[in-house]
Amino acid sequence: MTAPITERDIKWATSLPELEPGPISVEPYVSPEFYQKEKRSVFKKAWLEVARVDEIPEVGDFLVSKMECWDSEIILVRGKDKKIRGFHNICPHRGMKVSRCQESGGPFGDPDVYQKGHGHVFVCPFHGWTYNLDGSLRPIVGEEYMPEGFDRSENGLPEIGVDVWNGFIFVNYQKEPEQSLREFIDPLAQDLDDFPFENFNHIARYSARCKSNWKAFIDAFQEAYHAVFLHGRSIPDCGSTPEYGVPNSVRVYGPHHSISMWANPAHQPTPAETIAWKYGVSFTPGAMNDMGGLNPSGDDNWWFDINVFFPNFFVDVGPGWYFTYNFRPVSENETVWIMNIYQKDAATPSEKIAQEHTKVILRDIVYEDLSTLEEAQQMLESGVLTHLNVTNDMEVAVRHQHATVMEWVNRDEPS
């Protein structure tokens, strides 16, 4: 037996639900039938984060996002009353898309990231049916020929549930969900409520479409066991310090979980890190601060927090930055991944240099993460393995995610 990685004990800051200790089945990662169950029992029931309010700040601003897990597209729009509403991108007349996504790429050069626009109304390009920003149908040409009983007030754009938390826009397939957004995301959201999201600005976006199951994709980003081997080039300290693989503390809140990562107190910064931390902040281990919403368990040698909102949204927060991940399932073996990075506006050229260091180091780290996904999916689909041997503590987030998906899928199965 090898020597222990660390003498530290993981702090279990909340009670941990009973998780099956044995191997995890491969089937949910490869089965088309299981993915259909997930679409019905998970993605059409949970609140899903899509964008931030500052993406559509003015009346008439809208965005269109694909929602493959709903077999749909949605429109989010800021109405004349400043309220953000959401609709399926479908005309109730003959089913045409009311707003067309440009496959050549949106404002970020990637058609998989939502498209943005501005207007006073939505006009269906097929027959010209026109909708107000609140989704209501305007008078139509030829209305006198509609069947008896046709009521314009009942034929607006099909509405979805929309709510906002700390500037993040969440949507729900159900117009009137069983749970409010706050009921769904608390108490994990409470841990983050004091974080000053409103003081941060968007500095970078990375995205990719990978031939990987959405859960396998998420699993690669919610444990640090892999960092010791995979990130030794981007963060050299990781390769020589296996203790990075053991988190400081873990919190489980219903379907959601949060993990605080350990920072090596003997970390030796690279020359680039030294410059970044001299003039600002960066992603790599550095100075602590007392910013609200960080380090909820009061850990020593704390680096950053990984906050996972079930089923597919991450908010990772650190001292002077935060970033988000969205994992948008396309099929049982394909996922669209979007990463957004936020820092405070750089007030000086020196702070801009520190900001660029964050962008570049995170880019290199996630490229290393992405490099494993498609080959792993190929082999999972080979049929060679029926189960995966996952650690209990270092990969507890993987086990919890798997258990939660199984719980949601099975509760909708006939008894």
Sequence and secondary structure as in RCSB ss.txt:
>XXXX:A:sequence
MTAPITERDIKWATSLPELEPGPISVEPYVSPEFYQKEKRSVFKKAWLEVARVDEIPEVGDFLVSKMECWDSEII
LVRGKDKKIRGFHNICPHRGMKVSRCQESGGPFGDPDVYQKGHGHVFVCPFHGWTYNLDGSLRPIVGEEYMPEGF
DRSENGLPEIGVDVWNGFIFVNYQKEPEQSLREFIDPLAQDLDDFPFENFNHIARYSARCKSNWKAFIDAFQEAY
HAVFLHGRSIPDCGSTPEYGVPNSVRVYGPHHSISMWANPAHQPTPAETIAWKYGVSFTPGAMNDMGGLNPSGDD
NWWFDINVFFPNFFVDVGPGWYFTYNFRPVSENETVWIMNIYQKDAATPSEKIAQEHTKVILRDIVYEDLSTLEE
AQQMLESGVLTHLNVTNDMEVAVRHQHATVMEWVNRDEPS
>XXXX:A:secstr
    S S   EE S       S EESHHHH HHHHHHHIIIIITTS EEEEEGGGS STTEEEEEEEGGGTEEEE
EEE TTS EEEEES  TTT   SS   TT  TTS TTS EEEE SSEE TTT  EE TTS B   TTGGGS TT 
 GGG S  EEEEEEETTEEEEESSSS SS HHHHHTTHHHHHTTS GGG EEEEEEEEEESS HHHHHHTTS ST
THHHHSTTTSHHHHT GGGGS SEEEEETTEEEEEEE  TT    HHHHHHHHHS  SSS      TTS TT  S
SEEEEEEEETTTEEEEEETTEEEEEEEEEEETTEEEEEEEEEE    SHHHHHHHHHHHHHHHHHHHHHHTTHHH
HHHHHTTTS SEE   SSTTHHHHHHHHHHHHHHHHTS  
